[in-house]
Amino acid sequence: MTARRSPRLVRTQKRLERERVHYPVFPLAGLAKWDADVRGNLGDESVVLRDNDGVDPVYGLGAQVNLDSFLIRAEYERYDFDNDYKLDAFTASVGWRF
């Protein structure tokens, strides 16, 4: 005896595969590894004034709108560097899916 899938279920699966269904709003989370060197001159000698590095969290939110093969995407990200410095980034992009 073979298992049969209903015609309605097969049509739904094919439609979902064709439309590439995804969530239009999505969270962003990760880690950023960074290295900063502050250098200066003291007379004729070059001196390293401060050397700092680390791995810190990055988080944010993004959204994407699909219009057939054309897409518009926007993202906001916050980088928390050593709890002393914060960097906010906003990016926008357009794409063509082929």
C-alpha positions as CSV (number, residue, x, y, z in Angstrom):
1,M,0.0,0.0,0.0
2,T,1.4,3.4,-1.0
3,A,0.7,6.7,0.8
4,R,-1.2,9.2,-1.2
5,R,-1.1,12.9,-0.7
6,S,-4.2,15.0,-1.3
7,P,-4.2,17.1,-4.5
8,R,-4.8,20.2,-2.5
9,L,-1.7,19.6,-0.3
10,V,0.5,19.0,-3.4
11,R,-0.8,22.3,-5.0
12,T,-0.1,24.2,-1.7
13,Q,3.4,22.8,-1.5
14,K,4.1,23.8,-5.2
15,R,2.7,27.3,-4.7
16,L,4.9,27.8,-1.6
17,E,8.0,26.6,-3.4
18,R,7.3,28.9,-6.3
19,E,6.6,32.0,-4.2
20,R,9.6,31.6,-1.9
21,V,7.5,32.5,1.2
22,H,9.5,34.2,4.0
23,Y,8.9,36.6,6.8
24,P,9.0,40.3,5.7
25,V,10.4,41.5,9.1
26,F,13.3,39.6,10.7
27,P,15.6,40.0,13.7
28,L,19.4,40.3,13.3
29,A,21.9,39.1,16.0
30,G,25.6,38.2,15.9
31,L,29.1,39.1,17.0
32,A,31.6,41.6,15.7
33,K,35.3,41.1,16.1
34,W,37.2,44.4,16.0
35,D,40.7,45.8,16.5
36,A,41.5,49.5,17.0
37,D,45.0,51.1,17.3
38,V,45.5,54.8,18.1
39,R,48.9,55.9,17.0
40,G,50.7,59.2,17.3
41,N,54.0,60.9,16.8
42,L,56.2,62.0,19.7
43,G,59.0,64.0,18.0
44,D,60.7,61.7,15.5
45,E,59.3,58.5,17.1
46,S,56.0,56.8,16.3
47,V,54.2,55.7,19.5
48,V,51.1,53.4,20.0
49,L,48.9,55.4,22.3
50,R,46.1,52.9,22.8
51,D,45.6,49.4,21.5
52,N,42.1,48.0,22.0
53,D,40.2,45.0,20.6
54,G,37.4,42.7,21.4
55,V,34.3,40.7,20.3
56,D,31.0,42.3,21.1
57,P,27.3,41.9,20.3
58,V,25.6,43.2,17.2
59,Y,21.8,43.2,17.0
60,G,19.0,44.8,14.9
61,L,15.9,44.5,12.8
62,G,15.4,44.2,9.1
63,A,12.5,44.2,6.6
64,Q,12.1,43.1,3.1
65,V,9.4,43.6,0.5
66,N,9.2,41.3,-2.6
67,L,7.6,42.6,-5.8
68,D,7.8,39.7,-8.2
69,S,11.5,39.4,-9.0
70,F,12.3,42.8,-7.6
71,L,13.0,43.3,-3.8
72,I,13.5,46.2,-1.4
73,R,15.3,45.7,1.8
74,A,16.2,47.9,4.9
75,E,18.1,47.0,8.0
76,Y,19.0,48.7,11.3
77,E,22.0,47.4,13.3
78,R,23.5,48.4,16.6
79,Y,27.1,47.5,17.5
80,D,27.9,47.6,21.3
81,F,31.7,48.0,21.6
82,D,33.0,47.4,25.1
83,N,29.9,49.1,26.6
84,D,31.7,52.4,26.0
85,Y,30.9,53.0,22.4
86,K,27.8,52.3,20.3
87,L,27.6,52.4,16.6
88,D,24.2,52.5,14.8
89,A,24.0,51.6,11.1
90,F,21.0,51.8,8.7
91,T,21.3,50.2,5.3
92,A,18.9,50.0,2.4
93,S,19.2,47.9,-0.8
94,V,17.3,46.9,-3.9
95,G,17.7,43.6,-5.7
96,W,16.6,41.6,-8.7
97,R,16.1,37.9,-8.2
98,F,16.7,35.8,-11.3
